[in-house]
Amino acid sequence: MDDMFTPHEPLLQKLRILIRFSVRCLAVLMTLVILWGVVDVAWEIYQKLRTPPVMLMNISDILATFGTFMAVLIAIEIFINITIYLRDDIIHVKIVMATALMAIARKVIILDFEIITPDYIFATAALVFAMSIGYWLVVKYSDTRSVLRSQVETCFDNPEECDMEDLEKTDKRV
């Protein structure tokens, strides 16, 4: 049972390699999604501008275009989350919550108030409020120091060589 918690256990090392490969595949796929999204934004604008009245967009066309733009921006935020995970091997809650807030903002921007019910509007407002409070709490009370997994493993393997003060000085992150 003790072997499961040692960082040098062969099975866990192979699983970590597999997970890192999977995350790299996700990064490549997300890049393709972003590129397709940019093409979709350009196509959407082209289609809207060539339909009569030519070179004019009504408000619903503009909102649909905003929605498409926001979808691409959310994909870019997700890509950033993936690359940060690859670099630091930790998940940054603040960035994930900011991405979620951006997705909620996209939903609010493209809401059609003539179709949706008041219950849906109140639920969306409650979601925006809850996520905003959660994000504020994460930003306000987050520890500005994060320690990389490799540093923890070094301290776990050789506690006598680990100096927490050095870790705090060398690895300050927001």
Residue frames relative to the residue before (quaternion, step in Angstrom):
aa qw qx qy qz dx dy dz
M 1.0000 0.0000 0.0000 0.0000 0.00 0.00 0.00
D 0.6207 0.5612 -0.3477 0.4229 3.58 1.05 -0.69
D 0.6029 0.5885 -0.3596 0.4011 3.61 1.11 -0.64
M 0.6001 0.5835 -0.3648 0.4077 3.60 1.11 -0.53
F 0.7317 0.4284 -0.2369 0.4743 3.57 1.11 -0.57
T 0.5617 0.5653 -0.4123 0.4415 3.60 1.22 -0.08
P 0.4821 -0.7091 0.4314 0.2804 3.57 -0.80 0.94
H 0.6954 0.4726 -0.2828 0.4616 3.61 1.17 -0.36
E 0.3390 0.7290 -0.5191 0.2901 3.59 1.17 0.40
P 0.5259 -0.6967 0.3812 0.3044 3.65 -0.64 1.11
L 0.6533 0.5111 -0.3336 0.4479 3.62 0.89 -0.81
L 0.6686 0.4930 -0.3035 0.4666 3.57 0.91 -0.89
Q 0.6246 0.5279 -0.3440 0.4614 3.60 1.02 -0.69
K 0.6625 0.4923 -0.3049 0.4751 3.59 0.96 -0.84
L 0.6470 0.5100 -0.3175 0.4695 3.58 1.02 -0.76
R 0.6322 0.5204 -0.3319 0.4683 3.59 1.02 -0.74
I 0.6266 0.5224 -0.3304 0.4746 3.59 1.03 -0.79
L 0.6560 0.5126 -0.3039 0.4631 3.58 0.96 -0.88
I 0.6623 0.4936 -0.3053 0.4738 3.59 0.95 -0.84
R 0.6516 0.5003 -0.3267 0.4673 3.62 0.92 -0.80
F 0.6255 0.5139 -0.3386 0.4796 3.60 1.05 -0.73
S 0.6482 0.5203 -0.3155 0.4578 3.59 0.97 -0.85
V 0.6537 0.5010 -0.3134 0.4728 3.59 0.97 -0.81
R 0.6245 0.5187 -0.3399 0.4749 3.60 1.04 -0.68
C 0.6260 0.5206 -0.3321 0.4762 3.59 1.02 -0.77
L 0.6379 0.5176 -0.3237 0.4694 3.58 1.00 -0.81
A 0.6308 0.5291 -0.3368 0.4569 3.61 1.01 -0.75
V 0.6542 0.4957 -0.3160 0.4758 3.59 0.95 -0.83
L 0.6691 0.4958 -0.3019 0.4640 3.58 0.90 -0.91
M 0.6481 0.5068 -0.3260 0.4657 3.60 0.99 -0.75
T 0.5987 0.5442 -0.3589 0.4654 3.58 1.09 -0.63
L 0.6456 0.5050 -0.3129 0.4800 3.58 0.98 -0.82
V 0.6349 0.5210 -0.3297 0.4656 3.59 0.98 -0.81
I 0.6455 0.5146 -0.3215 0.4639 3.59 0.96 -0.83
L 0.6609 0.4999 -0.3128 0.4642 3.58 0.90 -0.87
W 0.6526 0.4922 -0.3105 0.4852 3.59 0.96 -0.83
G 0.6320 0.5355 -0.3292 0.4533 3.58 1.06 -0.72
V 0.6401 0.5092 -0.3252 0.4746 3.59 0.99 -0.79
V 0.6371 0.5054 -0.3251 0.4828 3.59 0.99 -0.82
D 0.6446 0.5254 -0.3168 0.4563 3.59 1.00 -0.82
V 0.6301 0.5198 -0.3321 0.4717 3.60 1.00 -0.79
A 0.6674 0.4928 -0.3035 0.4687 3.58 0.88 -0.92
W 0.6556 0.5091 -0.3079 0.4649 3.59 0.96 -0.87
E 0.6444 0.5272 -0.3174 0.4540 3.57 0.95 -0.86
I 0.6634 0.4852 -0.3081 0.4790 3.59 0.91 -0.88
Y 0.6389 0.5275 -0.3251 0.4559 3.58 0.95 -0.86
Q 0.6710 0.5008 -0.2974 0.4588 3.59 0.90 -0.94
K 0.6740 0.5015 -0.2978 0.4533 3.58 0.92 -0.90
L 0.7080 0.4731 -0.2684 0.4504 3.57 0.97 -0.82
R 0.7116 0.4466 -0.2848 0.4616 3.62 1.09 -0.46
T 0.5728 0.5507 -0.4043 0.4529 3.61 1.23 -0.08
P 0.5663 -0.6082 0.4206 0.3639 3.60 -1.04 0.68
P 0.5374 -0.2378 -0.8033 0.0970 1.63 -1.81 1.66
V 0.5048 -0.6911 0.4408 0.2707 3.54 -0.77 1.13
M 0.8497 0.1386 -0.1562 0.4842 3.54 -1.12 0.93
L 0.6490 0.4421 -0.3466 0.5131 3.60 1.17 0.51
M 0.1431 -0.7709 0.6157 0.0785 3.55 -1.16 0.69
N 0.3279 -0.7179 0.5696 0.2297 3.56 -1.00 0.78
I 0.7349 -0.4514 0.2720 0.4268 3.57 -1.27 0.20
S 0.6494 0.5023 -0.3388 0.4596 3.63 0.97 -0.69
D 0.6141 0.5301 -0.3441 0.4727 3.60 1.12 -0.62
I 0.6522 0.5114 -0.3096 0.4662 3.55 0.99 -0.86
L 0.6593 0.5008 -0.3100 0.4674 3.61 0.94 -0.84
A 0.6341 0.5144 -0.3293 0.4743 3.60 1.02 -0.76
T 0.6462 0.5057 -0.3146 0.4772 3.58 1.03 -0.77
F 0.6163 0.5298 -0.3402 0.4729 3.59 1.02 -0.76
G 0.6449 0.5303 -0.3182 0.4491 3.57 0.95 -0.87
T 0.6589 0.4989 -0.3050 0.4733 3.56 0.98 -0.82
F 0.6253 0.5259 -0.3278 0.4743 3.58 1.01 -0.81
M 0.6800 0.4959 -0.2950 0.4523 3.57 0.84 -0.98
A 0.6131 0.5441 -0.3559 0.4488 3.61 1.01 -0.71
V 0.6563 0.4901 -0.3104 0.4824 3.61 0.98 -0.81
L 0.6518 0.5090 -0.3211 0.4615 3.60 0.96 -0.80
I 0.6272 0.5141 -0.3335 0.4808 3.59 1.05 -0.70
A 0.6282 0.5241 -0.3325 0.4691 3.60 1.01 -0.77
I 0.6373 0.5136 -0.3250 0.4737 3.58 1.04 -0.77
E 0.6367 0.5176 -0.3242 0.4708 3.60 1.00 -0.78
I 0.6431 0.5034 -0.3241 0.4775 3.59 0.98 -0.78
F 0.6206 0.5295 -0.3386 0.4689 3.60 1.02 -0.76
I 0.6372 0.5143 -0.3254 0.4729 3.58 0.99 -0.82
N 0.6211 0.5325 -0.3395 0.4640 3.61 1.00 -0.78
I 0.6580 0.5105 -0.3082 0.4598 3.58 0.95 -0.90
T 0.6956 0.4700 -0.2940 0.4570 3.59 0.83 -0.91
I 0.6202 0.5181 -0.3500 0.4737 3.60 1.05 -0.63
Y 0.6313 0.5178 -0.3373 0.4686 3.59 1.00 -0.75
L 0.6475 0.5108 -0.3241 0.4635 3.60 0.98 -0.80
R 0.6948 0.4824 -0.2798 0.4541 3.56 0.95 -0.86
D 0.8167 0.2866 -0.1235 0.4854 3.57 0.72 -1.05
D 0.3008 -0.7767 0.4946 0.2483 3.59 1.24 -0.42
I 0.6422 0.4173 -0.3544 0.5366 3.56 1.16 0.72
I 0.3992 -0.6872 0.5471 0.2628 3.55 -1.21 0.43
H 0.2667 -0.7635 0.5722 0.1362 3.55 -0.78 1.08
V 0.3691 -0.7688 0.4829 0.1988 3.55 -0.33 1.28
K 0.6291 0.5564 -0.3426 0.4210 3.58 0.97 -0.81
I 0.6804 0.4753 -0.2930 0.4746 3.60 0.92 -0.86
V 0.6350 0.5199 -0.3297 0.4667 3.59 1.00 -0.78
M 0.6744 0.4823 -0.2975 0.4733 3.59 0.95 -0.84
A 0.6190 0.5269 -0.3458 0.4687 3.59 1.07 -0.66
T 0.6306 0.5177 -0.3253 0.4781 3.58 1.06 -0.73
A 0.6453 0.5102 -0.3175 0.4716 3.58 0.99 -0.81
L 0.6399 0.5132 -0.3251 0.4705 3.60 0.99 -0.77
M 0.6365 0.5188 -0.3285 0.4667 3.56 1.04 -0.73
A 0.6444 0.5096 -0.3219 0.4705 3.59 1.00 -0.77
I 0.6419 0.5051 -0.3204 0.4799 3.57 1.02 -0.77
A 0.6294 0.5291 -0.3320 0.4623 3.59 1.01 -0.81
R 0.6157 0.5373 -0.3426 0.4634 3.59 1.02 -0.77
K 0.6588 0.5114 -0.3088 0.4573 3.56 0.92 -0.92
V 0.6587 0.5045 -0.3099 0.4644 3.58 0.95 -0.87
I 0.6457 0.5356 -0.3279 0.4344 3.60 0.95 -0.84
I 0.7743 0.3662 -0.1996 0.4759 3.59 0.89 -0.87
L 0.3668 0.7363 -0.4951 0.2796 3.61 1.22 0.19
D 0.2210 -0.7396 0.6214 0.1343 3.55 -1.04 0.83
F 0.2748 -0.8275 0.4712 0.1330 3.54 -0.10 1.31
E 0.5793 0.5715 -0.3860 0.4345 3.60 1.23 -0.16
I 0.7239 0.4417 -0.2330 0.4760 3.59 1.15 -0.56
I 0.7239 0.4703 -0.2661 0.4290 3.59 0.86 -0.94
T 0.5006 -0.6632 0.4801 0.2813 3.54 -1.24 0.56
P 0.6401 -0.5234 0.3853 0.4097 3.60 -1.19 0.36
D 0.6006 0.5637 -0.3665 0.4327 3.61 1.04 -0.69
Y 0.6474 0.5189 -0.3068 0.4662 3.57 0.99 -0.84
I 0.6442 0.5140 -0.3188 0.4681 3.58 1.01 -0.79
F 0.6696 0.4874 -0.3018 0.4723 3.59 0.93 -0.87
A 0.6413 0.5115 -0.3295 0.4675 3.60 1.00 -0.75
T 0.6444 0.5070 -0.3175 0.4763 3.57 1.00 -0.79
A 0.6384 0.5170 -0.3230 0.4699 3.59 0.99 -0.80
A 0.6450 0.5092 -0.3200 0.4715 3.59 0.98 -0.82
L 0.6418 0.5200 -0.3174 0.4657 3.59 1.02 -0.78
V 0.6450 0.5046 -0.3162 0.4789 3.58 0.93 -0.87
F 0.6613 0.5056 -0.3048 0.4627 3.59 0.90 -0.90
A 0.6806 0.4917 -0.2948 0.4562 3.60 0.84 -0.96
M 0.6770 0.4785 -0.2995 0.4722 3.60 0.90 -0.86
S 0.6349 0.5259 -0.3336 0.4572 3.57 1.03 -0.73
I 0.6505 0.4928 -0.3096 0.4880 3.58 0.95 -0.85
G 0.6478 0.5187 -0.3165 0.4595 3.59 0.94 -0.86
Y 0.6600 0.4953 -0.3073 0.4740 3.58 0.92 -0.87
W 0.6367 0.5252 -0.3253 0.4615 3.57 0.96 -0.86
L 0.6647 0.4996 -0.3053 0.4641 3.60 0.94 -0.87
V 0.6448 0.5128 -0.3258 0.4639 3.59 0.96 -0.81
V 0.6728 0.4812 -0.3010 0.4745 3.59 0.92 -0.86
K 0.6937 0.4952 -0.2872 0.4371 3.57 0.87 -0.93
Y 0.8197 0.2729 -0.1170 0.4898 3.58 0.83 -0.97
S 0.4314 0.6955 -0.4867 0.3054 3.59 1.16 0.21
D 0.4562 -0.6443 0.5449 0.2827 3.48 -1.15 0.76
T 0.3790 -0.7564 0.4852 0.2210 3.59 -0.63 1.06
R 0.6489 0.4772 -0.3218 0.4978 3.57 1.25 -0.17
S 0.0224 0.7664 -0.6420 -0.0001 3.54 -0.96 0.88
V 0.2535 -0.7646 0.5796 0.1230 3.51 -1.01 0.84
L 0.4368 -0.7035 0.4956 0.2622 3.57 -0.85 0.95
R 0.6255 -0.5562 0.3980 0.3756 3.54 -1.20 0.62
S 0.6223 0.5465 -0.3481 0.4393 3.62 1.01 -0.76
Q 0.6481 0.5057 -0.3202 0.4709 3.59 1.05 -0.72
V 0.6300 0.5187 -0.3307 0.4741 3.57 1.05 -0.75
E 0.6534 0.5105 -0.3181 0.4597 3.58 0.96 -0.85
T 0.6206 0.5294 -0.3409 0.4674 3.59 1.04 -0.75
C 0.6727 0.4812 -0.2919 0.4803 3.57 0.93 -0.87
F 0.6388 0.5291 -0.3265 0.4532 3.57 1.06 -0.73
D 0.6956 0.4749 -0.2719 0.4655 3.57 0.97 -0.88
N 0.8102 0.0952 0.0022 0.5784 3.57 0.91 -0.96
P 0.1404 -0.8405 0.5162 0.0862 3.60 0.31 1.17
E 0.6349 0.5438 -0.3459 0.4260 3.59 1.06 -0.62
E 0.6821 0.4653 -0.2866 0.4859 3.60 1.19 -0.48
C 0.6093 0.5761 -0.3398 0.4258 3.57 1.26 -0.26
D 0.0389 -0.7811 0.6230 -0.0106 3.53 -0.81 1.05
M 0.3729 -0.7678 0.4795 0.2040 3.58 -0.36 1.22
E 0.6116 0.5508 -0.3632 0.4367 3.60 1.04 -0.61
D 0.6344 0.5126 -0.3309 0.4747 3.60 1.04 -0.73
L 0.6335 0.5271 -0.3327 0.4584 3.58 1.00 -0.81
E 0.6628 0.5075 -0.3094 0.4553 3.58 0.93 -0.85
K 0.6752 0.4918 -0.3033 0.4585 3.61 1.01 -0.76
T 0.7549 0.4311 -0.2280 0.4385 3.59 0.88 -0.93
D 0.8063 0.2905 -0.1322 0.4981 3.59 1.02 -0.55
K 0.1704 0.7685 -0.5885 0.1842 3.58 0.48 1.21
R 0.1111 0.7784 -0.6075 0.1125 3.58 -0.73 1.11
V 0.3692 -0.6856 0.5776 0.2452 3.51 -1.31 0.44
